[in-house]
């Protein structure tokens, strides 16, 4: 009986990694098959320049919500110094903020995939495209971990940290690039 339990443990750990990888590979394959159409979509405007202000604003909001997610999760698990015990309203607000962040990313991702696909012609675009392939996989992996009690305590903060890092990388390679006059520090 113990041998079966020890075999189940690596499979348990593998599940979020498989989920993350499956999403990332699927998005990458679909994105690489898309012929870029820089004319834009009706959702965001007629040209690429029409899309950038709205996408950058939405991405900045998502980054702010991701920061809130990080702080609220730290507070929920009693790791936020000086915050005291968590209030009862915090876990539902944390979940609502996470759902809101994902919903805000959908129009951005839709436009990016439809207009650009996955491209790797320069370092900024390559980093942005690859991070974009992983973000929904990271979200699904995090949900896999949070819905199960079979994972060690360190796996949820790791999954959440990866997701927040991906959001920050996506913002850095897109919204910051736009706000910084089409230039990103360190990725020239």
N, C-alpha and C positions, 0 to 999 in steps of 0.2 A: 504494500500500500504506500509506503514512504517513497519508493522509486517513482511511482506515478505522480505523486505530489511534487517531487523535484523536477520531473519532466514538464509538468504544467506551468511551473514558474517561468522558465525561459519563454514558453509560448505566450504567457501573459505579457511579458515584457516586449515580445515581438509584435503584438497586436497594434499598439500605437505607432510603432515604426513602420509596419506594413501599411497602415491607414495613411500615414504621412507620405510614404513613398508612392502609394497608388495614386493619391490625389496629385502629387507633384508630377509624376510621370504622365498621367493622363492630360493634365493641363499643358505640359510641355509639348507633348505629341500633337495635341489639337492646335496649340499656338504656333508651332513650327509649320503646320500645314496651311495656315492662313496667309493669303497674299495681302500684304499691307494695303489699306485703303486710307490714305491720309486726308481724304476729303471730309472725314468726320462722320458723325451720325446725327440724326435729328434730335437725339436725346441731349446732346451737349452743344450743338451749333454746326455751322457749315464748314468750318476750317479748324485746323489744329489750334490756332491761336484763340479761337472761340472757346475751346475746351479747357485750356490750361487754367484760367482763373477759377472756374467752378471745381474742377478736379483738385486743384491745389487747396482750395478752401475745405472741401470735403476731407481730403487727406489730412489736413491740419487738425480738423475736428476729431478724426479717428485717432490721430497721435495723442491728442489731449485725453480722449476716452481711454486709450491704452495706458497712459500714465495713471489715470484714476483707477483702472483695473489693477495695476501693479500695487498702488498704495492701499486700495481697499482689500485686496487679497492678503496683503501683509498684515493689515489690521484684523481681518477676519481670523487669521491663524495666530493672532497674538504676538506678532513679531514686529509691530510698529512701535518703536520706543516712545514713551510718553503719551500714547493714545488712550490708555486705559482699556477696559473691556469693550468688546464690540457691541454696538447697539443692535437691536433686533431688526431694524430696517436695513442694515448694511448688506447682508447676503442677497436679499431680493434686488436691491439697487445694483449690486455688483453684477448679477445675472442680467438684469435689464440693460445695463450699460454695455455689457458684452454683446448682447443681441443687437443693440443699436449700432455698435461699431461694425459688426459684420454686415448689417443691412446697409449702412452708409458706404461700405466698400463695394457693394454689388454694382451700382451704376458705374463706378470707376473701373472696376474689372471688366465689365461688359464693354465699355468703350475701348479700353486698352486692348482687349482680345480682338474685338471686331475691327478696330482701326489699324492696329500694329502687329498683333500676334506676338510671338516670342522672337526677339531679335538679339543678336550678339555682335553688332557691327562696331561698337565702341564700349569701353569699360563701364561707363555709367549705364548705358542701355542694357548691357549684359547682366550687370549686378541687379538692376531693377527687374528685368525679365525673370531671372532665376529666382529671386526672392518672391516675386509674384506667383511663380509656380508653386512655391512651398507654403504660402500663407494660409490657404484654405485647408491644406493637408495638416498643417500645424494646429489649426482650429479644430479639425475633426479628431486629431490625435488627443488634444487636450480634453475634448468632450468624452472620448473613450476612457481616459484616465479618471476624470471627475465622476463619471457614472459608475465606476467600479470601485469596490473596496479592497480589491486584491493587490493593489500596487503599494509599494512602500511610500512613506510620507514625502520623500524627496522628489518623486516623479512629477507630482502636480506643479510644484514651483518651477521645476525644470521646463516642463511643457509650456507653462505660462510665460516664463522668461524667454523661451525661444519665440513664442508668438509675439510678444512685445518687441523683441529685437527685430523680427522680420518687419513689423509695422514701422519701426524707426528707420530701418534700411530703406523701405519703400518710400517713406516720406523724404528722407535725405536725398534719394536719387530722383525725386520727382518734384515735390512741392518746393523744397529748398532750392533745387536747380532753377525752378521758375522764379521764385522770389529773389534769388541771387543773380538775376539778369542772365539766366541760362548758363550758369557756371556752378559747379559743385566743388567745394574744397576737397583736395586729395584724390579726385577721380578725373584728372585731365589727361 
